[in-house]
Amino acid sequence: MKLEWTLCLLVTVLLVFLVYSPHALRGDTAPPAFPPQRIVSLTLAADEILLAIIPAERIAALTYLSDDSQYSNVVDEAQQIQHKVHADAEQVIALRPDLIIASASGYTGVTARTLLAETDIPLLELPWFDSFAGVQQNILDVGQAVGATDRARALVAAMEQRLYAVEQQVAGRTRPRVLYYFPGGFV
């Protein structure tokens, strides 16, 4: 009986490795090589995550915003990456990526996302986030898609430690009221 259970478990594990693809992002499409080696990012959030968890050599392109110090936290790191792209499907496809990371919100653009979804290139669409938990989930999702789960978890753990340290420093203090105005009428 023990031998049967052991064999059953062994066969199940082998089937999982042969059939299950943790890097298959939509349908049965999977990158030809895992982890992907030519990643294109179409969102600033993914730019920052990728530069924090994988070697720059694996990044084929970042969004053009990665070079803009008004928006990007990784301007210096982004200089290592030659190609900067807009949400232009033809421009992205020409780079021959084996993974594209885009924003599921309006930041990437519906037209580009629709065209890219029609290719055989795996497309990870990061959902909109409005909390630290959402940011952390996006980090973990990108980490899994690029084969850097441990690095992504470490990044999330470091984030949690920094948040906890801030909470400790402000504990018991009155919360300030803030109005943040951004040109263009955003408040």
PyMOL commands that set and color helices and strands:
alter all, ss='L'
color gray80, all
select helices_A, chain A and resi 2-19+44-53+56-58+64-67+75-78+89-94+110-117+132-146+149-170
alter helices_A, ss='H'
color red, helices_A
select strands_A, chain A and resi 39-41+59-63+83-85+99-103+123-126
alter strands_A, ss='S'
color yellow, strands_A
deselect
rebuild
show_as cartoon
